[in-house]
Each structure stands twice: as C-alpha cells, then as structure tokens.
Amino acid sequence: MSAKIAGAPISWGVIEVPGWGHQMSQERVLNEMTELGYRACEFGPLGFLPVEAAGRVATLREHGLSAVGGFVPVVLHNAVHDPKPEIRAELEVFKAAGAEAMVLAASTGVDGYDNRPVLSDTEWQTLFTNLTELEALAAEYGILAVIHPHMGTIIESADDVARVLAGTSIGFCLDTGHMLIGGADPVTFARDHADRVKHVHAKDVNLALANKVKSGEWTYYEGVAAGMYVPLGQGDVDVAAIVRSLEAAGFTGWYVLEQDYVVTAEPADGEGPIIDAKASVSYLRSLLGE
C-alpha cells in the first residue's frame, strides 16, 4: 500500500469522548488495519496505545504499522491557559515514536462535540497567537502541526475557517466530512487553498443525515450513530475532485481514512467497521492509481 494512506482508530469507533458506544480492543483494531493492508496509522485517543513512546512503537511494530501522528484537542482561546506545556509533553512522545504530524483541534474545553461558545475578537487573537506558537514549537521537534476544523470545536464554520486562513499561516488538516458539515466546501478549499493543506482526514457524508446535525435537530453523536458518515465514494462529498486538486498541487502529506463510527456491540469476525473501511481504502487506492 502507498505510504500516503493511513488508518485511524475512530473508523473502528475508538474515540476520546466518554459514552461513545462500545470500544473495540486495540488488538482487534490493529489486526484489522493490517488485514486491510495499512502500513501506518494515527495514534487514536490517549490510552488506546501505550502512553509512553517505546510502548507505542513496539505495539505498532507488532502489527507492521508505523506512526503517522495523532489528533490532539487543545484549548487555544483562553488567555489564562498556556497550551505549550501540554503540547510539549505530547511532542516529546510524538518525536520518540517517529510520528510526523500533530493534528490540533481547537477544543471548547468540555467533553463532546455538541456545543461550542462564540468567541470575542480578543479570544480569536489569542487563538491565532497560540496556533502560531504551537506550529513553531512542533517544528523544533521536527513535527508538522496542522489545525483541524471540526464540528463542535471553536473552528467549525466557513467563517471560522476563513478567519484562520487570514489570521495564521498554519497548515490545515482537511477533513472532508467535518468541513462540509460545518458549512465550508471541501472541494473549493482543496482547489483554492491546496498550499495550506498538509494533512487529510478522508471522509464521505450522507448530507441528508448531516443536515439534521447542521439544523440542530440531532446532536453530532446522534448523526454519527445514525450513519451520517459513509464509505468514500458512497456519499455526497466529491472525494475524487479533492484528491485531483491536491495531487495536481503536489500534495505529499497523508490521506488518513477516518470514518467516525459508533459501535454498539462487539461485531462478529469479518463484520462491523472493517466492511466500510475496506470499501474506503479500495476507493482511495483507485483514485490514486494504485
């Protein structure tokens, strides 16, 4: 498999949010990633893999996987909160584990992705300053820091994305699903801002279900549980157009297949999330001409 394609535990329903359905075991998730031909993955939530770097590396190597990096929620808008110490501690582990990318999300400071505050201009400026400082801090460790627009975080909507584009120079993790649901167009973003895309979380979306989340009829969790995310090529995101734009621009980052999933009970062998994950990786490989 291409070194540009990686997996993420959330595609197996493994997440940092309390109460998010059944959590499948590390062993089964990593075995199924290997079965699908993955050679790299993101770390998943803290505790899915061993906390210390040596344990992470050993666990991944047992399954023939290398470390891409991972998703790190962090409070960026609070002037009395300095995020650098917690991020420096993460960077120490990322570097020791051989990871390449730290995917930052502008956390609201509370669990879950169902509510978020409205920031003042001063709070936005604090967020911009923190992003710039964290990007530089990560670079000291040889790690690429990117910002991830994400439902239920401070950076969610098209206006939020535009603010970050104008207020910082940090690269983006283009999450093709979260961006669409948040109100920005991922196809347009990939075309017009390919130079800012340094990492990709590849998702596809059933827009009819996603609109229930956008309208407030459903929470984010309810949308995911109802099947808002679907395998690549089976939803309303023009994944092919996004990949064409990025490849034409010389994209060299990772395409991380990430279909947010809620598992209600332990699936039988060969069933459950692996079915959608297999469909997605086959589709992405076809787009990349493998």
SERO-4910 file (N, C-alpha, C, O; in steps of 0.05 Angstrom, whole numbers):
BEGIN
 pado doro    nc1    nc2    nc3   cac1   cac2   cac3    cc1    cc2    cc3    oc1    oc2    oc3
  Met    A     17    -24      0      0      0      0     17     25      0     39     25     11
  Ser    A      8     46    -13     22     71    -13     27     81     15     11     79     32
  Ala    A     51     93     19     58    105     44     41    129     50     42    140     72
  Lys    A     25    138     30      9    162     35    -18    156     46    -33    174     52
  Ile    A    -25    130     50    -51    123     61    -47    111     88    -30     94     92
  Ala    A    -63    120    107    -61    110    135    -89    107    146   -109    117    135
  Gly    A    -91     93    169   -116     89    182   -118    104    208    -99    117    217
  Ala    A   -142    104    220   -147    118    245   -166    101    262   -186     91    251
  Pro    A   -161     99    288   -179     82    305   -208     91    306   -225     74    311
  Ile    A   -214    117    300   -241    126    301   -258    111    280   -282    109    283
  Ser    A   -245    101    259   -260     85    239   -271     59    250   -288     46    239
  Trp    A   -260     52    274   -270     29    289   -285     37    314   -289     21    332
  Gly    A   -293     63    315   -309     73    337   -293     79    362   -305     84    383
  Val    A   -266     80    360   -249     85    383   -244    115    385   -232    127    366
  Ile    A   -252    128    407   -252    157    409   -248    165    438   -251    149    456
  Glu    A   -241    191    442   -236    201    468   -261    210    483   -260    217    507
  Val    A   -284    210    470   -309    220    481   -322    199    500   -327    177    490
  Pro    A   -327    205    525   -340    186    543   -368    178    533   -382    195    522
  Gly    A   -374    152    536   -401    143    529   -406    139    499   -428    136    490
  Trp    A   -384    139    484   -387    136    454   -388    107    446   -370     97    433
  Gly    A   -408     93    454   -412     65    445   -391     46    455   -376     52    473
  His    A   -392     22    444   -373      1    451   -345      7    439   -343     15    416
  Gln    A   -325      4    456   -298      9    448   -284    -18    441   -279    -34    459
  Met    A   -278    -22    416   -265    -47    407   -236    -48    417   -224    -27    423
  Ser    A   -226    -71    420   -199    -75    432   -177    -65    413   -180    -65    389
  Gln    A   -156    -57    426   -132    -49    410   -123    -71    391   -118    -66    368
  Glu    A   -122    -96    401   -112   -118    386   -129   -122    361   -119   -126    339
  Arg    A   -156   -122    364   -173   -127    341   -171   -104    321   -170   -109    297
  Val    A   -171    -79    330   -170    -57    312   -144    -58    296   -145    -55    271
  Leu    A   -122    -62    309    -96    -62    294    -94    -86    276    -83    -84    254
  Asn    A   -104   -109    285   -104   -132    267   -120   -127    242   -112   -135    220
  Glu    A   -143   -114    244   -160   -109    221   -147    -87    203   -150    -89    179
  Met    A   -133    -68    215   -118    -49    198    -98    -64    181    -95    -58    157
  Thr    A    -83    -82    194    -63    -97    179    -76   -114    157    -65   -117    135
  Glu    A    -99   -126    164   -113   -143    145   -120   -127    120   -121   -138     98
  Leu    A   -126   -101    123   -134    -84    100   -109    -73     85   -112    -60     65
  Gly    A    -86    -79     95    -62    -71     81    -50    -45     90    -31    -34     78
  Tyr    A    -60    -34    112    -48     -9    123    -20    -15    132    -13    -36    142
  Arg    A     -3      6    128     24      4    139     30     26    159     52     28    170
  Ala    A     10     44    163     13     66    182    -14     73    193    -34     68    181
  Cys    A    -13     86    217    -38     95    229    -33    118    248    -11    123    257
  Glu    A    -55    133    253    -54    153    274    -57    139    301    -66    116    303
  Phe    A    -50    153    323    -49    141    349    -76    134    361    -79    115    376
  Gly    A    -96    150    354   -122    147    368   -121    162    394   -102    175    401
  Pro    A   -143    159    410   -144    174    435   -123    164    455   -114    141    454
  Leu    A   -116    182    473    -96    175    494   -105    151    509   -127    150    520
  Gly    A    -88    130    510    -95    106    524   -101     83    506   -101     60    514
  Phe    A   -108     89    480   -113     67    461    -87     51    457    -87     27    457
  Leu    A    -66     66    452    -39     55    451    -25     61    477    -34     79    492
  Pro    A     -3     48    484     11     55    508     18     84    509     24     97    488
  Val    A     18     96    532     24    124    535     52    131    528     58    151    515
  Glu    A     71    114    537     99    120    532    107    113    503     96     94    491
  Ala    A    126    127    492    133    124    464    143     96    457    135     85    436
  Ala    A    160     85    474    171     58    468    149     37    465    150     20    448
  Gly    A    129     39    483    106     21    482     90     24    457     81      5    445
  Arg    A     86     50    449     71     55    424     85     43    400     73     29    384
  Val    A    111     48    399    126     38    376    125      7    375    121     -5    354
  Ala    A    130     -5    398    130    -34    399    103    -46    391    102    -66    376
  Thr    A     82    -34    401     55    -44    395     49    -42    365     39    -60    352
  Leu    A     56    -19    353     51    -15    325     68    -34    308     59    -46    288
  Arg    A     93    -37    316    111    -55    301    102    -84    301    106    -98    281
  Glu    A     89    -92    323     79   -119    324     58   -124    302     54   -147    294
  His    A     46   -102    293     25   -104    272     35    -94    245     19    -90    227
  Gly    A     61    -89    242     72    -79    217     64    -51    211     63    -43    187
  Leu    A     59    -35    231     50     -7    227     70     13    237     85      7    256
  Ser    A     71     36    224     87     58    234     69     80    243     45     80    238
  Ala    A     80    100    257     64    122    269     62    146    250     83    156    241
  Val    A     38    154    244     34    178    229     34    203    248     45    223    241
  Gly    A     21    199    270     17    221    289    -10    218    301    -20    196    305
  Gly    A    -23    241    308    -49    238    320    -64    264    324    -53    286    320
  Phe    A    -89    260    333   -108    282    338   -105    291    366   -107    275    385
  Val    A   -101    317    370    -96    328    397   -114    352    402   -109    374    392
  Pro    A   -136    348    416   -153    371    424   -139    388    444   -126    378    463
  Val    A   -140    415    441   -126    433    459   -141    459    461   -151    469    440
  Val    A   -143    471    484   -156    497    488   -137    519    478   -115    521    488
  Leu    A   -146    535    459   -129    555    447   -138    583    451   -123    602    446
  His    A   -163    587    460   -175    614    460   -175    627    487   -183    650    490
  Asn    A   -166    613    508   -167    623    535   -141    636    542   -120    622    544
  Ala    A   -141    662    547   -116    677    552   -101    668    577    -77    672    579
  Val    A   -116    657    596   -102    648    621    -93    620    620    -81    609    639
  His    A    -97    607    597    -88    579    594    -65    578    574    -69    586    551
  Asp    A    -42    569    582    -19    566    564    -19    537    555    -13    519    570
  Pro    A    -24    532    529    -24    504    519      3    492    514      5    468    509
  Lys    A     24    509    515     50    498    507     61    476    524     72    456    513
  Pro    A     58    477    551     68    454    566     56    427    559     70    407    556
  Glu    A     29    426    556     16    401    549     24    392    521     27    368    516
  Ile    A     26    411    503     34    403    475     63    395    474     70    376    459
  Arg    A     80    408    489    108    399    490    111    371    500    126    355    489
  Ala    A     95    364    520     96    336    530     87    316    509     99    295    506
  Glu    A     66    323    494     57    306    472     79    304    450     84    283    439
  Leu    A     91    327    444    112    327    423    136    309    430    148    297    413
  Glu    A    142    308    455    164    290    464    158    262    456    175    247    446
  Val    A    133    254    461    124    226    455    122    223    424    131    202    414
  Phe    A    111    242    411    109    240    381    136    237    369    140    219    352
  Lys    A    155    253    377    182    251    365    195    224    371    206    211    353
  Ala    A    193    215    396    206    190    403    193    166    389    206    146    384
  Ala    A    167    169    382    153    148    368    156    149    338    146    132    323
  Gly    A    170    170    328    174    172    299    151    183    284    149    179    260
  Ala    A    133    197    298    109    208    285    116    233    269    137    246    274
  Glu    A    100    240    250    105    262    232     87    286    236     95    309    232
  Ala    A     61    281    244     42    303    244     26    303    270     18    282    280
  Met    A     22    327    280      4    331    303    -20    347    293    -18    370    284
  Val    A    -43    335    296    -68    346    285    -82    360    309    -95    347    325
  Leu    A    -80    387    309    -92    402    331   -121    409    326   -129    415    303
  Ala    A   -138    406    346   -165    415    345   -170    436    367   -161    433    389
  Ala    A   -184    457    360   -188    479    379   -211    472    398   -234    479    393
  Ser    A   -204    459    419   -224    448    438   -239    470    452   -229    492    457
  Thr    A   -265    465    457   -281    483    473   -274    482    503   -280    500    518
  Gly    A   -261    460    511   -254    456    539   -273    438    553   -270    432    577
  Val    A   -294    427    539   -312    408    551   -313    383    534   -306    384    510
  Asp    A   -322    361    546   -324    336    531   -345    337    509   -366    351    512
  Gly    A   -340    323    487   -361    320    467   -359    343    446   -343    361    448
  Tyr    A   -376    340    426   -376    358    403   -404    369    396   -411    372    373
  Asp    A   -419    373    417   -447    381    413   -452    411    418   -473    421    409
  Asn    A   -435    425    431   -439    453    437   -412    468    436   -391    456    442
  Arg    A   -413    493    429   -388    509    429   -395    539    434   -417    548    427
  Pro    A   -376    553    446   -380    582    451   -375    599    427   -363    590    407
  Val    A   -384    624    428   -378    644    408   -356    661    419   -358    672    441
  Leu    A   -334    664    404   -310    678    414   -312    708    408   -324    717    389
  Ser    A   -300    723    426   -296    752    421   -272    755    403   -257    736    398
  Asp    A   -268    779    392   -245    785    375   -219    780    391   -199    771    379
  Thr    A   -219    787    416   -195    783    433   -189    753    436   -166    745    435
  Glu    A   -210    737    439   -205    708    442   -195    697    415   -178    679    416
  Trp    A   -205    706    393   -195    697    367   -165    704    365   -150    687    355
  Gln    A   -157    727    373   -129    735    371   -112    717    389    -90    710    381
  Thr    A   -122    710    412   -108    691    430   -104    664    416    -83    652    417
  Leu    A   -126    655    402   -124    630    388   -103    631    366    -87    613    362
  Phe    A   -103    653    350    -84    656    329    -55    655    340    -38    642    329
  Thr    A    -51    670    362    -24    671    374    -15    643    383      8    635    378
  Asn    A    -34    629    396    -27    602    405    -21    583    382     -2    567    383
  Leu    A    -36    585    360    -31    567    337     -4    573    325     11    554    319
  Thr    A      3    598    323     29    605    312     52    595    330     72    585    320
  Glu    A     48    598    356     69    589    374     71    558    375     93    547    377
  Leu    A     48    544    373     49    515    373     60    504    347     74    483    348
  Glu    A     55    517    325     67    509    300     97    510    302    111    492    293
  Ala    A    107    532    313    136    536    316    148    515    336    170    504    331
  Leu    A    133    511    357    143    492    377    145    464    365    165    450    369
  Ala    A    125    456    350    125    429    338    148    427    318    161    406    317
  Ala    A    154    448    303    176    448    284    203    443    298    221    431    286
  Glu    A    205    452    323    230    447    338    235    418    342    257    409    345
  Tyr    A    213    402    342    215    373    346    214    358    319    215    334    319
  Gly    A    214    373    298    212    360    271    184    349    265    181    331    249
  Ile    A    164    360    279    137    351    275    120    373    261    123    397    267
  Leu    A    104    365    242     86    383    229     60    387    245     46    367    250
  Ala    A     54    411    254     29    417    267     10    428    247     16    447    232
  Val    A    -15    418    247    -36    427    230    -61    432    246    -64    420    268
  Ile    A    -79    449    237   -104    455    250   -127    440    236   -128    440    211
  His    A   -145    429    252   -166    412    241   -193    425    247   -203    424    270
  Pro    A   -206    438    227   -234    447    231   -251    422    237   -249    402    223
  His    A   -267    425    258   -281    401    268   -308    410    280   -309    430    295
  Met    A   -329    395    275   -355    401    287   -353    401    317   -340    384    329
  Gly    A   -365    421    330   -366    422    359   -340    433    371   -336    431    396
  Thr    A   -322    444    355   -298    457    365   -300    487    358   -319    495    344
  Ile    A   -281    502    366   -281    531    361   -280    537    331   -292    556    321
  Ile    A   -265    520    316   -262    524    287   -280    504    273   -272    481    270
  Glu    A   -303    513    265   -323    495    254   -334    505    227   -335    489    208
  Ser    A   -343    530    226   -358    540    203   -340    551    181   -315    553    185
  Ala    A   -352    558    159   -337    571    137   -324    597    147   -302    603    139
  Asp    A   -339    613    163   -327    638    173   -303    632    191   -283    647    191
  Asp    A   -305    611    208   -283    604    225   -258    597    209   -236    606    214
  Val    A   -263    581    188   -240    572    171   -228    597    157   -203    599    156
  Ala    A   -245    615    148   -234    640    135   -218    656    155   -197    667    147
  Arg    A   -227    658    180   -211    673    200   -184    661    204   -164    675    205
  Val    A   -182    634    205   -157    621    210   -139    624    185   -114    628    188
  Leu    A   -150    622    162   -134    627    137   -121    654    138    -98    657    131
  Ala    A   -137    674    146   -127    702    145   -109    709    169    -91    725    166
  Gly    A   -115    696    192   -101    704    216    -76    688    223    -62    696    242
  Thr    A    -71    667    208    -47    650    214    -36    640    187    -47    645    166
  Ser    A    -13    627    189     -1    614    166      0    584    170     12    570    153
  Ile    A    -12    574    191    -10    545    197    -24    529    175    -43    537    163
  Gly    A    -13    505    171    -25    486    152    -51    474    163    -55    474    188
  Phe    A    -67    464    146    -93    452    153    -93    421    151    -79    410    133
  Cys    A   -107    408    168   -117    381    163   -144    385    150   -163    393    163
  Leu    A   -145    378    125   -171    379    110   -187    354    116   -182    333    106
  Asp    A   -206    358    134   -225    336    139   -249    340    121   -265    358    125
  Thr    A   -251    322    101   -271    327     80   -299    325     90   -318    336     78
  Gly    A   -304    311    113   -331    310    124   -337    332    142   -358    346    139
  His    A   -320    337    162   -325    359    181   -327    386    167   -343    403    175
  Met    A   -311    390    147   -312    416    133   -339    420    119   -351    441    121
  Leu    A   -349    399    106   -374    400     93   -397    405    113   -414    422    108
  Ile    A   -397    390    134   -419    392    154   -418    419    168   -438    431    175
  Gly    A   -394    430    171   -391    456    184   -399    479    167   -403    501    177
  Gly    A   -402    475    141   -412    496    123   -392    506    103   -399    522     86
  Ala    A   -367    496    104   -347    503     83   -348    481     62   -357    459     66
  Asp    A   -338    488     38   -338    469     16   -310    457     13   -292    471      6
  Pro    A   -307    431     20   -280    419     19   -269    418     -9   -244    419    -13
  Val    A   -286    416    -30   -277    416    -57   -264    443    -65   -243    444    -76
  Thr    A   -278    464    -58   -268    491    -63   -242    496    -47   -223    508    -57
  Phe    A   -242    488    -22   -219    492     -5   -194    478    -17   -173    489    -18
  Ala    A   -198    453    -25   -176    438    -37   -166    451    -63   -142    450    -69
  Arg    A   -184    463    -78   -176    476   -103   -162    503    -98   -142    508   -110
  Asp    A   -173    519    -79   -164    546    -76   -142    549    -55   -127    568    -55
  His    A   -140    529    -37   -120    531    -15   -104    506    -12    -97    498     10
  Ala    A    -98    493    -35    -82    468    -34    -55    473    -20    -44    454     -8
  Asp    A    -44    497    -22    -18    502    -10    -20    502     21      1    499     34
  Arg    A    -44    505     32    -47    504     61    -55    476     71    -55    471     95
  Val    A    -61    458     53    -69    431     61    -44    414     64    -29    409     45
  Lys    A    -39    405     89    -14    390     95    -21    361    104     -3    345    106
  His    A    -46    356    109    -54    330    121    -84    327    114    -98    347    112
  Val    A    -93    303    109   -121    299    102   -133    277    119   -122    256    123
  His    A   -157    283    130   -175    262    141   -197    258    121   -214    275    117
  Ala    A   -197    235    108   -215    229     86   -241    217     96   -240    195    108
  Lys    A   -263    230     91   -290    221     99   -309    226     76   -304    242     58
  Asp    A   -331    212     77   -353    218     59   -378    220     77   -379    209     99
  Val    A   -398    234     67   -421    243     83   -447    238     69   -450    244     45
  Asn    A   -467    227     84   -494    227     75   -506    255     83   -512    259    107
  Leu    A   -508    273     64   -515    300     70   -543    303     82   -548    321     98
  Ala    A   -562    286     74   -589    287     85   -589    283    115   -603    297    130
  Leu    A   -572    265    124   -569    260    153   -553    282    166   -559    291    188
  Ala    A   -532    291    152   -516    312    163   -531    338    167   -526    353    186
  Asn    A   -551    343    150   -567    367    152   -583    368    178   -590    389    188
  Lys    A   -589    344    189   -603    343    214   -585    352    237   -594    363    257
  Val    A   -559    347    234   -540    357    254   -536    387    250   -535    402    270
  Lys    A   -533    396    225   -529    424    220   -552    441    230   -548    464    239
  Ser    A   -576    430    228   -600    445    236   -604    445    266   -620    460    277
  Gly    A   -590    427    280   -594    425    309   -614    404    317   -619    400    341
  Glu    A   -627    391    297   -646    370    303   -633    347    317   -645    335    336
  Trp    A   -609    340    309   -594    318    321   -568    330    332   -558    350    323
  Thr    A   -557    317    353   -530    323    362   -510    310    343   -518    293    326
  Tyr    A   -485    318    345   -465    306    329   -464    275    333   -462    260    314
  Tyr    A   -465    267    358   -464    239    364   -487    224    351   -484    203    340
  Glu    A   -511    236    353   -535    223    341   -531    220    311   -540    200    299
  Gly    A   -519    240    298   -515    238    269   -495    216    262   -500    201    243
  Val    A   -474    213    278   -455    192    272   -468    165    277   -465    146    261
  Ala    A   -482    162    299   -495    137    305   -515    129    284   -520    105    279
  Ala    A   -528    149    271   -548    143    250   -536    137    223   -550    130    204
  Gly    A   -509    139    221   -496    133    195   -491    157    178   -491    155    153
  Met    A   -486    180    190   -480    204    175   -455    202    158   -454    212    136
  Tyr    A   -436    187    168   -412    182    152   -414    155    138   -423    135    149
  Val    A   -405    155    113   -407    131     96   -380    126     83   -363    143     83
  Pro    A   -376    102     72   -350     97     58   -345    117     36   -364    127     23
  Leu    A   -320    122     30   -312    140      9   -324    132    -17   -325    108    -25
  Gly    A   -335    152    -32   -347    146    -57   -376    139    -56   -389    135    -77
  Gln    A   -387    137    -32   -416    129    -29   -433    151    -18   -457    147    -12
  Gly    A   -422    175    -15   -437    197     -3   -437    222    -21   -435    220    -45
  Asp    A   -440    245     -8   -444    270    -22   -419    288    -24   -420    310    -34
  Val    A   -396    278    -14   -371    292    -17   -357    284    -43   -355    260    -49
  Asp    A   -349    303    -59   -335    296    -84   -306    291    -78   -288    307    -83
  Val    A   -301    267    -66   -274    260    -57   -255    259    -81   -232    267    -78
  Ala    A   -265    250   -104   -247    248   -127   -237    276   -136   -213    279   -142
  Ala    A   -254    296   -135   -245    324   -142   -225    334   -122   -206    348   -130
  Ile    A   -229    328    -97   -210    337    -76   -183    324    -81   -162    338    -80
  Val    A   -182    298    -85   -157    285    -90   -143    295   -115   -119    299   -115
  Arg    A   -159    300   -136   -147    311   -161   -133    338   -156   -111    343   -165
  Ser    A   -147    355   -141   -135    382   -136   -110    380   -119    -90    393   -125
  Leu    A   -110    363    -99    -87    360    -82    -63    347    -96    -40    356    -94
  Glu    A    -69    327   -111    -48    314   -126    -36    332   -147    -11    332   -152
  Ala    A    -53    348   -160    -43    367   -180    -25    388   -168     -7    399   -181
  Ala    A    -30    394   -142    -15    414   -128     10    403   -115     26    417   -103
  Gly    A     15    377   -119     39    364   -108     37    357    -78     57    356    -64
  Phe    A     13    350    -69      9    343    -41     27    319    -34     27    299    -49
  Thr    A     41    321    -12     59    299     -3     52    289     25     67    273     36
  Gly    A     30    298     36     22    290     63      7    264     63      8    248     44
  Trp    A     -6    258     86    -20    234     90    -50    237     83    -62    257     89
  Tyr    A    -61    216     70    -90    213     69    -97    193     91    -92    169     88
  Val    A   -109    203    112   -117    185    134   -147    179    132   -163    197    133
  Leu    A   -153    154    128   -181    145    125   -194    146    153   -185    131    171
  Glu    A   -214    162    155   -226    168    182   -256    171    179   -266    193    174
  Gln    A   -270    149    183   -299    149    182   -309    147    211   -310    125    222
  Asp    A   -317    169    223   -327    169    250   -350    148    252   -367    147    235
  Tyr    A   -348    131    273   -365    107    274   -374    103    303   -358    108    321
  Val    A   -398     94    307   -407     85    333   -412     55    332   -429     46    316
  Val    A   -398     40    349   -402     11    350   -419      6    374   -413     15    397
  Thr    A   -441     -9    371   -460    -14    393   -454    -39    408   -460    -42    432
  Ala    A   -441    -59    395   -433    -84    407   -411    -96    392   -406    -89    368
  Glu    A   -396   -115    404   -374   -127    390   -383   -142    365   -400   -160    367
  Pro    A   -372   -134    342   -381   -147    317   -370   -176    314   -349   -182    326
  Ala    A   -384   -192    299   -373   -218    292   -349   -215    274   -345   -194    262
  Asp    A   -332   -235    273   -308   -233    256   -316   -227    227   -334   -239    216
  Gly    A   -302   -208    215   -307   -200    188   -330   -181    184   -337   -173    162
  Glu    A   -343   -174    206   -366   -155    205   -359   -130    220   -338   -128    233
  Gly    A   -377   -110    219   -373    -85    233   -357    -65    217   -359    -65    192
  Pro    A   -342    -49    230   -328    -26    216   -309    -35    194   -305    -19    175
  Ile    A   -298    -59    195   -279    -67    174   -292    -67    147   -278    -63    127
  Ile    A   -318    -71    145   -331    -72    118   -330    -44    105   -322    -42     82
  Asp    A   -337    -23    120   -335      4    109   -306     12    104   -300     25     84
  Ala    A   -289      5    123   -261     12    120   -249      0     94   -233     13     81
  Lys    A   -256    -25     89   -246    -38     64   -256    -24     39   -241    -20     20
  Ala    A   -281    -16     39   -292     -2     16   -278     25     12   -273     33    -11
  Ser    A   -273     39     34   -260     65     32   -231     63     22   -223     78      4
  Val    A   -216     44     32   -188     43     24   -186     33     -5   -169     42    -20
  Ser    A   -205     16    -14   -205      8    -42   -211     32    -60   -198     35    -81
  Tyr    A   -230     48    -52   -237     72    -68   -214     92    -70   -208    102    -91
  Leu    A   -202     97    -47   -180    116    -47   -156    106    -63   -143    121    -78
  Arg    A   -150     81    -61   -128     70    -77   -134     73   -107   -116     78   -123
  Ser    A   -159     69   -115   -167     72   -143   -163    101   -152   -154    106   -175
  Leu    A   -169    120   -135   -165    148   -142   -135    155   -145   -128    171   -162
  Leu    A   -119    143   -129    -90    148   -130    -76    131   -151    -52    133   -155
  Gly    A    -91    115   -165    -80    100   -187    -63     76   -179    -45     68   -193
  Glu    A    -68     66   -155    -52     43   -146    -64     17   -155    -53     -5   -150
***
